[in-house]
């Protein structure tokens, strides 16, 4: 980690829910931040109260996290010295507003760190569904006898399976990296990745319709933007191979959930959903009881001991900023249209 240059330590504060601060920033991480900054003792959860306003008046750096209120014009007027935001999670869309960009506030995010467990979850689900582990375990539990494994259909297994990645986002690229040691063919659809870059990634770039038509598994890593809402349409879902798998760790609204429900209930495709629209699905939603769908409670991102990776990334970014070296993981205004 870069050591800060000698001189006055920047005034800093944590801006997130108390629960997020306690979960992500353990005692060692807090001590590391204290060594780098003059860190306010209070976690700012509500920028409107007098105690928060008193902190904001002097703060130069905010270390933000889940539950941080929006940094709008009113907040920035109360924080005239604010120069940087270091986010301990992924997306900054919920709290970094146009007012921050207009002022020129520097922004960093731990999105790259949070991409690691999401990609690991995705890899695990690609391999498990390719082997039909969940179905086989359910059948084994019901029958308590072992079927003749020599009659396993040739559609089962991961050898030369075709995996389609929708969007070369941070997570999508990490999934591509994790797939390299495995004997699978990887397709990519991303309108911002040209043929040369696809070759450097070791994948074959294809059109959106082709991705869904040719893939045994499609993994969605597209950020939710106005133009991507409902991107995975009924037509695309209907074009998937019989028994193909749709994995979504992005946002539920990226896909047509009604179309997915119809296809899964009909037994045409299988799905792994770490996100739904809404979260949580209504108790009587048919996907809960569909044998062809696995729903997990938005757990692919950082949890438990993985929070330490987020904290370490944030501390490292604060150290770089305090030393005047600039962020290693900056968020640029002009790149917001491509980010989650």
SEFIVEX-628528 format. One record per residue: residue in three letters; x, y, z of N, C-alpha, C, O in turn. Coordinates in steps of 0.1 Angstrom, whole numbers, padded with zeros to 4 digits, always signed. Layout:
N
AlaXYZXYZXYZXYZ/...
This chain:
340
Unk+0008-0012+0000+0000+0000+0000+0009+0012+0000+0019+0013+0007/Unk+0005+0023-0007+0012+0035-0008+0012+0043+0005+0001+0044+0011/Unk+0023+0048+0010+0023+0055+0022+0020+0070+0019+0025+0075+0009/Unk+0011+0077+0027+0008+0090+0024+0020+0099+0026+0029+0096+0035/Unk+0020+0110+0019+0031+0120+0021+0029+0127+0034+0018+0129+0039/Unk+0040+0132+0041+0038+0139+0054+0030+0151+0052+0031+0157+0041/Unk+0023+0155+0062+0015+0168+0061+0002+0166+0068+0000+0155+0074/Unk-0006+0176+0069-0019+0174+0075-0027+0163+0069-0028+0162+0057/Unk-0033+0155+0078-0042+0145+0073-0055+0150+0068-0061+0159+0075/Unk-0060+0145+0057-0073+0150+0052-0085+0147+0062-0084+0136+0068/Unk-0094+0155+0063-0106+0153+0071-0115+0144+0063-0118+0146+0051/Unk-0120+0133+0069-0128+0123+0063-0139+0118+0071-0139+0120+0084/Unk-0149+0112+0065-0161+0107+0073-0166+0095+0065-0165+0094+0053/Unk-0172+0086+0073-0179+0075+0067-0194+0079+0064-0200+0084+0073/Unk-0199+0076+0052-0212+0080+0048-0219+0067+0042-0217+0064+0031/Unk-0227+0061+0051-0234+0048+0047-0243+0044+0059-0243+0051+0069/Unk-0250+0033+0058-0258+0029+0069-0248+0024+0080-0237+0019+0077/Unk-0253+0024+0092-0244+0019+0103-0242+0004+0101-0231-0001+0105/Unk-0252-0003+0096-0250-0017+0094-0239-0020+0084-0231-0029+0085/Unk-0239-0012+0073-0229-0014+0062-0215-0011+0068-0206-0018+0065/Unk-0214+0000+0076-0201+0004+0082-0196-0007+0091-0184-0011+0090/Unk-0205-0013+0099-0201-0024+0108-0197-0036+0100-0187-0043+0104/Unk-0204-0040+0089-0202-0052+0082-0189-0051+0074-0181-0060+0074/Unk-0187-0040+0066-0177-0039+0057-0164-0035+0063-0153-0040+0060/Unk-0164-0025+0072-0152-0019+0078-0150-0024+0092-0155-0018+0102/Unk-0143-0035+0093-0140-0040+0106-0130-0032+0114-0125-0022+0108/Unk-0126-0036+0126-0116-0028+0134-0103-0025+0127-0098-0014+0128/Unk-0098-0035+0120-0085-0033+0113-0086-0023+0102-0077-0014+0100/Unk-0097-0023+0094-0100-0014+0084-0102+0000+0089-0097+0010+0083/Unk-0109+0001+0100-0111+0014+0106-0098+0020+0111-0095+0032+0109/Unk-0090+0012+0117-0077+0016+0122-0068+0021+0110-0061+0031+0111/Unk-0069+0014+0099-0061+0018+0087-0065+0031+0082-0057+0040+0078/Unk-0079+0034+0082-0084+0047+0077-0080+0058+0087-0077+0069+0083/Unk-0081+0054+0100-0077+0064+0110-0062+0068+0109-0059+0080+0111/Unk-0054+0059+0104-0040+0062+0102-0037+0071+0090-0027+0078+0089/Unk-0047+0071+0081-0045+0079+0069-0052+0092+0069-0048+0102+0063/Unk-0063+0093+0077-0072+0105+0077-0075+0109+0091-0073+0102+0101/Unk-0080+0121+0092-0086+0126+0104-0101+0122+0103-0109+0129+0098/Unk-0104+0109+0107-0117+0103+0105-0127+0107+0116-0125+0105+0127/Unk-0138+0112+0111-0149+0116+0121-0154+0103+0128-0155+0093+0121/Unk-0157+0104+0141-0161+0092+0148-0176+0087+0144-0179+0076+0147/Unk-0183+0096+0139-0198+0093+0136-0200+0089+0122-0194+0095+0112/Unk-0207+0078+0120-0211+0074+0106-0223+0082+0102-0233+0083+0109/Unk-0222+0088+0090-0232+0097+0085-0242+0089+0077-0240+0084+0066/Unk-0254+0087+0083-0265+0080+0077-0276+0090+0071-0283+0087+0062/Unk-0277+0102+0077-0287+0112+0074-0280+0125+0073-0275+0131+0083/Unk-0278+0131+0061-0271+0143+0059-0278+0156+0064-0273+0167+0064/Unk-0291+0154+0068-0299+0166+0071-0298+0170+0086-0302+0181+0090/Unk-0293+0161+0094-0293+0164+0109-0281+0173+0112-0271+0172+0105/Unk-0282+0180+0123-0272+0190+0126-0258+0184+0128-0248+0189+0124/Unk-0257+0172+0135-0244+0166+0137-0238+0162+0124-0225+0164+0123/Unk-0245+0158+0114-0239+0154+0101-0235+0167+0094-0224+0167+0088/Unk-0243+0178+0095-0239+0190+0089-0226+0196+0095-0218+0202+0087/Unk-0224+0194+0107-0212+0199+0114-0200+0191+0108-0189+0197+0106/Unk-0201+0178+0106-0190+0170+0100-0188+0174+0085-0177+0176+0081/Unk-0199+0176+0078-0198+0179+0064-0191+0192+0061-0185+0194+0051/Unk-0192+0201+0071-0186+0215+0069-0171+0214+0067-0166+0223+0060/Unk-0165+0204+0072-0150+0203+0072-0145+0192+0063-0133+0191+0061/Unk-0154+0183+0059-0149+0170+0053-0143+0173+0039-0149+0180+0031/Unk-0132+0166+0036-0126+0166+0023-0128+0153+0015-0128+0153+0003/Unk-0130+0143+0023-0132+0129+0017-0143+0122+0024-0144+0122+0036/Unk-0152+0116+0016-0162+0107+0021-0160+0093+0017-0158+0090+0005/Unk-0159+0084+0026-0159+0070+0024-0173+0064+0024-0179+0064+0035/Unk-0179+0061+0013-0193+0058+0012-0195+0043+0011-0186+0035+0009/Unk-0208+0039+0013-0211+0025+0012-0226+0023+0011-0233+0033+0008/Unk-0231+0011+0012-0245+0008+0010-0253+0017+0020-0250+0017+0032/Unk-0263+0024+0015-0272+0032+0024-0267+0046+0024-0273+0054+0032/Unk-0257+0050+0017-0253+0064+0016-0264+0072+0009-0269+0069-0002/Unk-0269+0083+0016-0279+0092+0009-0273+0099-0003-0260+0100-0004/Unk-0281+0104-0012-0276+0111-0024-0267+0123-0021-0271+0131-0012/Unk-0256+0125-0028-0248+0136-0026-0252+0147-0036-0246+0149-0046/Unk-0263+0154-0033-0270+0163-0042-0265+0177-0039-0255+0179-0031/Unk-0271+0187-0046-0266+0201-0045-0267+0206-0030-0257+0213-0026/Unk-0277+0202-0023-0279+0207-0009-0267+0201-0001-0262+0209+0007/Unk-0264+0189-0002-0253+0182+0005-0240+0189+0002-0232+0191+0011/Unk-0238+0191-0011-0225+0197-0015-0223+0211-0010-0212+0216-0007/Unk-0234+0219-0009-0233+0232-0003-0229+0231+0011-0222+0240+0017/Unk-0234+0221+0018-0230+0219+0032-0216+0213+0034-0210+0213+0045/Unk-0210+0208+0023-0197+0203+0023-0188+0210+0013-0184+0204+0003/Unk-0184+0222+0016-0177+0231+0006-0163+0226+0003-0157+0229-0007/Unk-0157+0218+0012-0143+0213+0010-0142+0199+0004-0131+0194+0002/Unk-0154+0192+0002-0154+0179-0003-0147+0178-0017-0151+0185-0026/Unk-0137+0169-0018-0130+0168-0030-0130+0153-0036-0127+0151-0048/Unk-0133+0144-0027-0133+0130-0032-0143+0121-0025-0146+0123-0014/Unk-0147+0110-0032-0156+0100-0027-0149+0086-0030-0146+0083-0041/Unk-0148+0078-0020-0143+0065-0021-0154+0055-0017-0158+0055-0005/Unk-0159+0048-0027-0171+0039-0024-0166+0025-0021-0158+0019-0028/Unk-0171+0019-0010-0167+0006-0006-0176-0005-0012-0175-0017-0008/Unk-0184-0002-0022-0192-0012-0029-0190-0009-0044-0180-0004-0048/Unk-0200-0014-0052-0198-0014-0066-0204-0001-0073-0197+0009-0074/Unk-0217-0001-0076-0222+0010-0083-0223+0023-0075-0226+0022-0063/Unk-0220+0034-0081-0221+0047-0074-0234+0055-0079-0236+0066-0075/Unk-0242+0048-0087-0253+0055-0093-0263+0060-0082-0270+0070-0084/Unk-0264+0053-0071-0274+0056-0061-0271+0069-0053-0280+0074-0047/Unk-0258+0073-0053-0255+0084-0044-0246+0095-0050-0247+0107-0046/Unk-0239+0092-0060-0231+0102-0067-0239+0109-0078-0243+0102-0088/Unk-0242+0121-0076-0252+0128-0085-0244+0137-0095-0232+0139-0094/Unk-0252+0143-0104-0246+0153-0113-0238+0164-0106-0229+0169-0111/Unk-0243+0168-0094-0237+0179-0087-0223+0175-0083-0214+0184-0083/Unk-0220+0163-0080-0206+0159-0077-0197+0160-0090-0186+0165-0089/Unk-0202+0155-0101-0195+0156-0113-0192+0171-0117-0182+0174-0122/Unk-0203+0179-0115-0202+0193-0119-0191+0200-0111-0184+0209-0116/Unk-0190+0196-0098-0179+0202-0090-0166+0197-0093-0156+0203-0089/Unk-0165+0185-0099-0152+0179-0101-0147+0170-0090-0135+0168-0089/Unk-0157+0165-0082-0153+0156-0071-0147+0143-0077-0154+0137-0086/Unk-0136+0138-0072-0130+0126-0077-0138+0114-0071-0141+0115-0059/Unk-0140+0104-0078-0148+0092-0074-0140+0079-0076-0135+0077-0087/Unk-0140+0071-0066-0135+0057-0068-0145+0047-0063-0153+0050-0055/Unk-0145+0035-0069-0154+0025-0065-0147+0012-0063-0136+0009-0069/Unk-0152+0003-0055-0147-0010-0053-0154-0020-0062-0155-0032-0059/Unk-0159-0016-0073-0166-0024-0082-0157-0036-0087-0162-0047-0088/Unk-0145-0034-0089-0136-0044-0094-0134-0055-0083-0134-0067-0086/Unk-0134-0051-0071-0133-0061-0060-0146-0068-0058-0146-0080-0056/Unk-0157-0061-0060-0170-0068-0059-0173-0077-0070-0181-0086-0069/Unk-0166-0075-0082-0168-0083-0093-0163-0098-0091-0168-0107-0097/Unk-0153-0099-0082-0147-0112-0080-0157-0123-0075-0158-0133-0082/Unk-0164-0120-0064-0173-0131-0060-0185-0133-0069-0190-0144-0071/Unk-0189-0123-0076-0200-0125-0086-0196-0134-0097-0203-0143-0102/Unk-0183-0131-0102-0178-0140-0113-0176-0154-0108-0178-0164-0115/Unk-0172-0156-0095-0170-0169-0090-0183-0177-0089-0184-0188-0092/Unk-0193-0170-0084-0207-0175-0084-0211-0180-0098-0217-0191-0100/Unk-0209-0171-0107-0213-0174-0121-0206-0186-0127-0212-0195-0132/Unk-0193-0187-0124-0185-0199-0129-0191-0211-0123-0193-0221-0130/Unk-0193-0211-0110-0199-0223-0103-0212-0227-0109-0214-0239-0111/Unk-0221-0217-0112-0234-0221-0117-0233-0226-0131-0241-0235-0135/Unk-0224-0220-0139-0222-0225-0153-0218-0240-0152-0224-0248-0160/Unk-0208-0243-0144-0204-0257-0143-0214-0267-0137-0216-0278-0141/Unk-0221-0262-0126-0231-0271-0120-0243-0273-0129-0247-0285-0129/Unk-0247-0263-0136-0259-0265-0144-0255-0273-0157-0263-0281-0162/Unk-0243-0272-0162-0238-0280-0173-0238-0294-0169-0241-0303-0178/Unk-0235-0298-0157-0234-0311-0152-0248-0316-0147-0250-0328-0143/Unk-0258-0307-0147-0271-0310-0142-0271-0315-0127-0278-0324-0124/Unk-0262-0309-0119-0260-0313-0106-0273-0312-0097-0276-0321-0090/Unk-0279-0300-0098-0291-0298-0090-0302-0307-0093-0309-0313-0084/Unk-0305-0310-0106-0315-0319-0110-0312-0333-0105-0320-0341-0100/Unk-0299-0337-0107-0295-0351-0103-0296-0353-0088-0300-0363-0084/Unk-0292-0343-0081-0293-0344-0066-0308-0345-0061-0311-0353-0052/Unk-0317-0337-0068-0331-0338-0064-0336-0352-0067-0344-0357-0059/Unk-0333-0357-0079-0338-0370-0083-0332-0381-0074-0339-0391-0070/Unk-0320-0380-0070-0313-0390-0062-0319-0390-0048-0321-0401-0042/Unk-0322-0378-0043-0329-0377-0030-0342-0383-0030-0347-0390-0020/Unk-0350-0382-0041-0363-0388-0042-0363-0403-0044-0371-0410-0038/Unk-0354-0408-0052-0354-0422-0055-0345-0431-0045-0348-0442-0043/Unk-0335-0425-0039-0326-0432-0030-0319-0443-0038-0314-0453-0031/Unk-0319-0443-0051-0312-0453-0059-0304-0446-0069-0307-0435-0074/Unk-0293-0452-0074-0285-0446-0084-0289-0451-0098-0289-0463-0100/Unk-0291-0442-0107-0295-0445-0121-0282-0450-0128-0271-0449-0124/Unk-0285-0457-0139-0274-0462-0147-0266-0450-0154-0272-0444-0163/Unk-0255-0447-0149-0248-0435-0153-0243-0437-0168-0239-0427-0174/Unk-0242-0449-0173-0238-0451-0187-0248-0447-0197-0246-0446-0209/Unk-0260-0444-0192-0271-0439-0200-0273-0424-0199-0284-0419-0203/Unk-0263-0417-0193-0264-0403-0192-0265-0396-0206-0257-0400-0215/Unk-0275-0388-0208-0276-0381-0221-0263-0373-0225-0256-0368-0216/Unk-0260-0373-0238-0248-0366-0242-0249-0351-0241-0240-0343-0243/Unk-0261-0346-0238-0263-0332-0235-0258-0328-0221-0257-0316-0218/Unk-0255-0337-0213-0250-0335-0199-0235-0334-0199-0228-0342-0205/Unk-0230-0324-0192-0215-0322-0191-0210-0309-0197-0218-0301-0203/Unk-0198-0305-0194-0192-0292-0197-0182-0293-0209-0176-0282-0212/Unk-0179-0304-0214-0170-0305-0225-0175-0299-0238-0185-0303-0243/Unk-0168-0288-0242-0171-0281-0254-0185-0275-0253-0192-0272-0264/Unk-0190-0272-0242-0202-0265-0240-0200-0250-0245-0189-0245-0244/Unk-0211-0244-0250-0210-0231-0255-0216-0221-0245-0228-0222-0242/Unk-0208-0212-0240-0212-0202-0230-0213-0189-0236-0203-0184-0242/Unk-0224-0182-0235-0226-0169-0241-0225-0158-0229-0233-0160-0220/Unk-0217-0148-0231-0216-0138-0221-0222-0125-0227-0218-0120-0237/Unk-0232-0120-0220-0239-0108-0224-0233-0096-0216-0237-0094-0205/Unk-0224-0089-0223-0218-0077-0218-0204-0080-0212-0202-0088-0203/Unk-0194-0073-0218-0180-0074-0213-0178-0063-0202-0169-0055-0203/Unk-0187-0064-0192-0185-0055-0180-0174-0060-0172-0167-0070-0175/Unk-0171-0053-0160-0161-0058-0151-0163-0073-0148-0154-0081-0148/Unk-0176-0076-0145-0179-0090-0141-0178-0099-0153-0173-0110-0152/Unk-0184-0095-0164-0183-0103-0176-0169-0107-0180-0167-0118-0183/Unk-0160-0097-0179-0146-0100-0183-0140-0109-0173-0132-0118-0176/Unk-0144-0108-0160-0138-0117-0150-0143-0131-0152-0135-0141-0150/Unk-0156-0132-0156-0161-0146-0159-0153-0152-0171-0150-0164-0171/Unk-0151-0144-0181-0143-0149-0193-0129-0154-0188-0125-0164-0192/Unk-0123-0146-0179-0110-0150-0174-0111-0164-0167-0103-0173-0169/Unk-0121-0165-0158-0123-0177-0150-0126-0190-0159-0124-0201-0155/Unk-0132-0187-0171-0136-0198-0180-0124-0203-0188-0125-0214-0194/Unk-0113-0196-0188-0101-0200-0197-0096-0214-0194-0094-0221-0204/Unk-0095-0218-0182-0090-0232-0180-0099-0243-0184-0096-0255-0184/Unk-0112-0240-0186-0122-0250-0189-0124-0252-0204-0122-0242-0212/Unk-0128-0264-0207-0129-0267-0222-0143-0263-0227-0151-0272-0230/Unk-0145-0250-0227-0158-0245-0232-0155-0235-0243-0144-0229-0244/Unk-0165-0233-0252-0164-0222-0262-0172-0210-0257-0183-0211-0253/Unk-0165-0199-0257-0171-0186-0252-0175-0177-0263-0166-0173-0271/Unk-0187-0173-0263-0192-0162-0272-0195-0150-0264-0198-0150-0252/Unk-0194-0138-0270-0196-0125-0263-0205-0116-0272-0202-0115-0284/Unk-0215-0110-0266-0222-0099-0272-0220-0087-0264-0224-0086-0252/Unk-0214-0077-0270-0212-0064-0264-0210-0054-0275-0200-0055-0282/Unk-0219-0045-0278-0218-0036-0289-0206-0026-0289-0203-0020-0299/Unk-0200-0025-0277-0188-0017-0276-0175-0024-0277-0164-0018-0275/Unk-0176-0037-0279-0163-0045-0281-0162-0049-0296-0171-0056-0301/Unk-0151-0044-0302-0149-0048-0316-0142-0061-0317-0139-0068-0307/Unk-0141-0066-0330-0135-0079-0332-0121-0081-0327-0118-0091-0322/Unk-0113-0070-0328-0099-0071-0323-0099-0073-0308-0091-0081-0303/Unk-0107-0065-0301-0108-0067-0286-0113-0080-0282-0108-0086-0272/Unk-0123-0085-0289-0129-0098-0286-0118-0109-0288-0117-0118-0280/Unk-0110-0107-0298-0099-0117-0300-0089-0116-0288-0084-0127-0284/Unk-0086-0104-0284-0077-0103-0272-0083-0109-0260-0075-0115-0251/Unk-0096-0109-0258-0103-0115-0247-0103-0130-0248-0106-0137-0239/Unk-0101-0135-0261-0101-0150-0263-0115-0155-0265-0118-0166-0263/Unk-0124-0146-0270-0138-0150-0272-0142-0147-0287-0134-0140-0294/Unk-0153-0151-0291-0159-0148-0304-0170-0138-0303-0180-0142-0296/Unk-0169-0126-0308-0180-0117-0308-0191-0120-0317-0189-0124-0329/Unk-0203-0120-0312-0215-0123-0320-0226-0113-0318-0226-0105-0308/Unk-0236-0113-0326-0248-0105-0324-0256-0110-0313-0255-0121-0308/Unk-0266-0102-0308-0274-0105-0297-0282-0118-0300-0283-0127-0291/Unk-0289-0118-0311-0297-0129-0314-0289-0142-0316-0293-0153-0311/Unk-0277-0141-0321-0269-0152-0323-0264-0158-0310-0263-0170-0308/Unk-0261-0149-0300-0257-0153-0287-0267-0162-0281-0263-0173-0275/Unk-0280-0159-0281-0290-0167-0275-0293-0179-0283-0297-0190-0277/Unk-0292-0179-0296-0295-0190-0304-0285-0201-0303-0288-0213-0304/Unk-0272-0197-0302-0261-0207-0302-0256-0212-0289-0249-0222-0288/Unk-0259-0205-0278-0253-0208-0265-0261-0219-0257-0273-0219-0258/Unk-0254-0228-0251-0259-0237-0241-0263-0230-0228-0272-0234-0221/Unk-0254-0220-0225-0257-0212-0213-0254-0198-0217-0245-0194-0223/Unk-0264-0189-0213-0262-0174-0214-0261-0168-0200-0270-0170-0192/Unk-0250-0161-0198-0249-0154-0185-0250-0139-0187-0242-0133-0195/Unk-0259-0133-0180-0262-0118-0182-0254-0110-0172-0254-0111-0160/Unk-0246-0100-0178-0238-0091-0170-0240-0077-0175-0230-0069-0173/Unk-0251-0074-0180-0254-0060-0185-0259-0051-0174-0268-0055-0166/Unk-0254-0039-0173-0259-0030-0163-0274-0026-0167-0277-0026-0178/Unk-0282-0022-0156-0295-0018-0159-0295-0003-0162-0293+0005-0154/Unk-0298+0000-0175-0299+0013-0180-0312+0014-0187-0318+0004-0190/Unk-0316+0027-0190-0329+0028-0198-0329+0019-0210-0340+0013-0214/Unk-0318+0019-0217-0318+0011-0230-0316-0004-0228-0318-0011-0238/Unk-0313-0008-0216-0311-0023-0214-0323-0029-0206-0323-0041-0204/Unk-0332-0021-0202-0344-0026-0195-0352-0035-0205-0356-0030-0216/Unk-0354-0047-0201-0361-0057-0210-0353-0061-0222-0359-0066-0232/Unk-0340-0059-0221-0332-0063-0233-0333-0078-0236-0334-0081-0248/Unk-0333-0086-0226-0335-0101-0229-0350-0103-0230-0357-0105-0221/Unk-0354-0103-0243-0368-0102-0246-0374-0116-0247-0367-0126-0247/Unk-0387-0117-0249-0394-0129-0251-0389-0136-0264-0387-0148-0264/Unk-0386-0128-0274-0381-0134-0286-0368-0141-0284-0365-0152-0289/Unk-0359-0134-0277-0345-0140-0274-0347-0153-0265-0340-0163-0268/Unk-0355-0152-0255-0357-0164-0246-0363-0175-0254-0359-0187-0252/Unk-0372-0172-0263-0378-0182-0271-0369-0189-0281-0371-0200-0286/Unk-0358-0182-0284-0348-0187-0294-0338-0196-0288-0330-0203-0295/Unk-0337-0197-0275-0327-0205-0268-0329-0220-0270-0340-0225-0272/Unk-0318-0227-0270-0318-0242-0273-0327-0249-0262-0326-0244-0250/Unk-0334-0259-0265-0341-0267-0255-0331-0272-0244-0321-0277-0247/Unk-0334-0269-0231-0326-0273-0220-0315-0263-0217-0307-0265-0208/Unk-0314-0252-0225-0303-0242-0222-0306-0235-0209-0317-0236-0203/Unk-0295-0228-0204-0296-0222-0191-0294-0207-0193-0285-0202-0200/Unk-0302-0200-0185-0301-0185-0185-0297-0181-0171-0304-0184-0161/Unk-0285-0175-0169-0280-0171-0156-0281-0156-0155-0276-0149-0164/Unk-0287-0150-0145-0288-0136-0143-0283-0132-0129-0289-0134-0119/Unk-0271-0125-0129-0266-0119-0117-0265-0104-0118-0259-0097-0110/Unk-0272-0098-0129-0271-0084-0131-0282-0077-0124-0281-0074-0112/Unk-0293-0074-0131-0305-0069-0125-0317-0076-0131-0317-0079-0143/Unk-0328-0078-0123-0339-0085-0127-0346-0079-0139-0351-0086-0148/Unk-0346-0066-0140-0354-0059-0150-0347-0059-0164-0353-0055-0174/Unk-0335-0065-0164-0328-0066-0177-0335-0076-0186-0334-0075-0198/Unk-0342-0086-0180-0349-0096-0188-0364-0095-0186-0369-0090-0176/Unk-0371-0101-0196-0385-0102-0196-0389-0114-0187-0388-0125-0191/Unk-0392-0111-0174-0394-0121-0164-0406-0130-0167-0406-0142-0165/Unk-0417-0124-0173-0428-0131-0177-0425-0142-0187-0430-0153-0187/Unk-0417-0138-0197-0413-0147-0208-0404-0158-0202-0406-0170-0206/Unk-0395-0155-0193-0387-0165-0187-0396-0175-0179-0393-0187-0179/Unk-0405-0169-0172-0414-0178-0164-0422-0188-0173-0422-0200-0170/Unk-0427-0183-0184-0434-0192-0193-0425-0203-0198-0429-0214-0199/Unk-0413-0199-0202-0403-0209-0208-0399-0219-0198-0398-0231-0201/Unk-0396-0214-0186-0392-0224-0175-0403-0233-0171-0401-0245-0169/Unk-0415-0228-0169-0426-0236-0165-0430-0247-0176-0434-0258-0173/Unk-0427-0243-0188-0429-0253-0199-0418-0263-0200-0419-0272-0208/Unk-0407-0261-0192-0396-0270-0193-0387-0268-0205-0379-0277-0208/Unk-0388-0257-0212-0380-0254-0224-0366-0250-0220-0356-0255-0226/Unk-0364-0242-0210-0351-0237-0206-0350-0238-0190-0360-0240-0183/Unk-0338-0237-0186-0335-0237-0171-0329-0223-0168-0325-0216-0177/Unk-0330-0219-0155-0325-0206-0152-0319-0206-0138-0323-0213-0129/Unk-0309-0197-0136-0304-0194-0123-0305-0179-0121-0299-0172-0128/Unk-0313-0175-0111-0316-0161-0109-0311-0157-0095-0316-0161-0085/Unk-0301-0148-0095-0296-0142-0082-0304-0129-0080-0303-0123-0070/Unk-0310-0124-0091-0318-0112-0090-0331-0114-0097-0332-0122-0107/Unk-0342-0107-0092-0355-0108-0098-0361-0094-0098-0356-0085-0093/Unk-0372-0093-0105-0380-0081-0105-0394-0083-0101-0402-0089-0110/Unk-0399-0080-0089-0391-0073-0079-0382-0082-0071-0383-0095-0072/Unk-0374-0077-0062-0367-0084-0052-0374-0081-0039-0373-0069-0034/Unk-0381-0090-0033-0382-0104-0034-0395-0107-0043-0404-0098-0042/Unk-0395-0118-0050-0407-0121-0058-0419-0123-0048-0417-0127-0036/Unk-0431-0121-0052-0443-0123-0044-0443-0138-0040-0439-0147-0048/Unk-0448-0141-0028-0448-0155-0023-0455-0165-0032-0451-0177-0032/Unk-0465-0161-0040-0472-0170-0049-0467-0170-0063-0473-0176-0072/Unk-0455-0164-0065-0450-0164-0079-0446-0178-0083-0440-0185-0075/Unk-0450-0182-0095-0447-0196-0099-0432-0200-0100-0429-0212-0100/Unk-0423-0190-0101-0409-0194-0102-0404-0200-0090-0394-0208-0090/Unk-0410-0197-0078-0405-0203-0066-0406-0218-0066-0397-0225-0061/Unk-0416-0223-0072-0418-0238-0072-0414-0245-0085-0418-0256-0087/Unk-0408-0238-0094-0404-0243-0107-0391-0252-0105-0381-0246-0101/Unk-0392-0264-0109-0380-0273-0108-0369-0269-0117-0357-0273-0115/Unk-0372-0261-0127-0361-0257-0137-0354-0244-0133-0346-0239-0141/Unk-0358-0238-0122-0352-0225-0118-0346-0226-0104-0353-0231-0095/Unk-0334-0221-0103-0328-0219-0089-0328-0204-0087-0322-0196-0094/Unk-0334-0200-0075-0334-0185-0072-0326-0184-0059-0328-0191-0049/Unk-0316-0175-0059-0308-0172-0047-0310-0158-0043-0313-0149-0052/Unk-0308-0154-0031-0312-0141-0025-0302-0130-0027-0297-0124-0018/Unk-0298-0127-0040-0289-0117-0043-0276-0118-0035-0272-0109-0029/Unk-0271-0130-0035-0259-0133-0027-0246-0134-0035-0235-0136-0029/Unk-0247-0133-0048-0234-0134-0056-0224-0124-0053-0212-0127-0053/Unk-0228-0112-0049-0219-0101-0046-0212-0104-0032-0215-0114-0026/Unk-0204-0095-0028-0196-0097-0016-0204-0099-0004-0214-0091-0001/Unk-0201-0109+0004-0207-0112+0017-0197-0118+0026-0186-0124+0022/Unk-0199-0117+0039-0191-0123+0049-0176-0119+0048-0173-0107+0048/Unk-0167-0129+0047-0153-0126+0046-0149-0118+0034-0138-0113+0033/Unk-0158-0119+0023-0155-0111+0011-0156-0096+0013-0151-0089+0005/Unk-0163-0092+0023-0163-0077+0026-0149-0071+0029-0147-0060+0026/Unk-0140-0080+0034-0127-0075+0036-0120-0070+0023-0112-0061+0023/Unk-0123-0077+0012-0117-0073-0001-0122-0059-0004-0114-0051-0009/Unk-0134-0056-0002-0140-0043-0004-0133-0032+0004-0129-0021+0000/Unk-0131-0036+0017-0125-0026+0027-0110-0024+0023-0106-0012+0023/Unk-0103-0034+0020-0089-0033+0016-0088-0024+0003-0078-0016+0003/Unk-0097-0026-0006-0096-0017-0018-0099-0003-0015-0092+0006-0020/Unk-0108+0000-0006-0111+0014-0002-0100+0020+0005-0096+0031+0002/Unk-0094+0013+0014-0083+0018+0022-0071+0021+0013-0064+0031+0014/Unk-0068+0012+0003-0058+0014-0006-0060+0027-0015-0051+0035-0017/Unk-0073+0029-0019-0076+0041-0027-0074+0053-0018-0070+0064-0024/Unk-0078+0053-0006-0077+0065+0003-0062+0068+0004-0058+0080+0004/Unk-0054+0058+0006-0039+0060+0007-0033+0066-0005-0025+0076-0004/Unk-0037+0062-0017-0033+0068-0029-0037+0082-0030-0029+0091-0034/Unk-0050+0085-0027-0055+0098-0028-0048+0108-0018-0044+0119-0022/Unk-0046+0103-0006-0039+0111+0004-0025+0114+0000-0019+0125+0004/Unk-0018+0105-0008-0005+0107-0012-0004+0115-0025+0007+0118-0030/Unk-0016+0119-0030-0016+0127-0043-0013+0119-0055-0010+0125-0065/Unk-0015+0106-0055-0012+0097-0066-0024+0094-0075-0022+0088-0086/Unk-0036+0098-0071-0048+0095-0079-0053+0081-0077-0045+0072-0072/Unk-0065+0078-0080-0071+0066-0078-0067+0055-0088-0065+0058-0099/Unk-0066+0043-0083-0064+0031-0092-0077+0027-0098-0076+0021-0109/Unk-0088+0029-0092-0101+0025-0097-0110+0037-0098-0120+0037-0091/Unk-0107+0047-0106-0116+0058-0107-0128+0055-0115-0129+0047-0123/Unk-0139+0063-0111-0151+0063-0119-0152+0076-0126-0151+0086-0120/Unk-0153+0075-0140-0154+0087-0148-0168+0090-0152-0176+0081-0155/Unk-0171+0102-0152-0185+0106-0156-0188+0101-0170-0199+0097-0173/Unk-0179+0102-0179-0181+0098-0193-0183+0083-0195-0188+0079-0206/Unk-0180+0075-0185-0181+0061-0185-0194+0056-0178-0196+0044-0178/Unk-0202+0065-0173-0213+0061-0165-0223+0053-0173-0230+0044-0168/Unk-0224+0056-0186-0234+0049-0195-0231+0034-0197-0239+0027-0201/Unk-0218+0031-0193-0214+0017-0195-0213+0009-0182-0209-0003-0182/Unk-0216+0016-0171-0213+0010-0158-0226+0006-0151-0237+0012-0154/Unk-0226-0004-0142-0237-0008-0134-0241+0003-0125-0251+0001-0117/
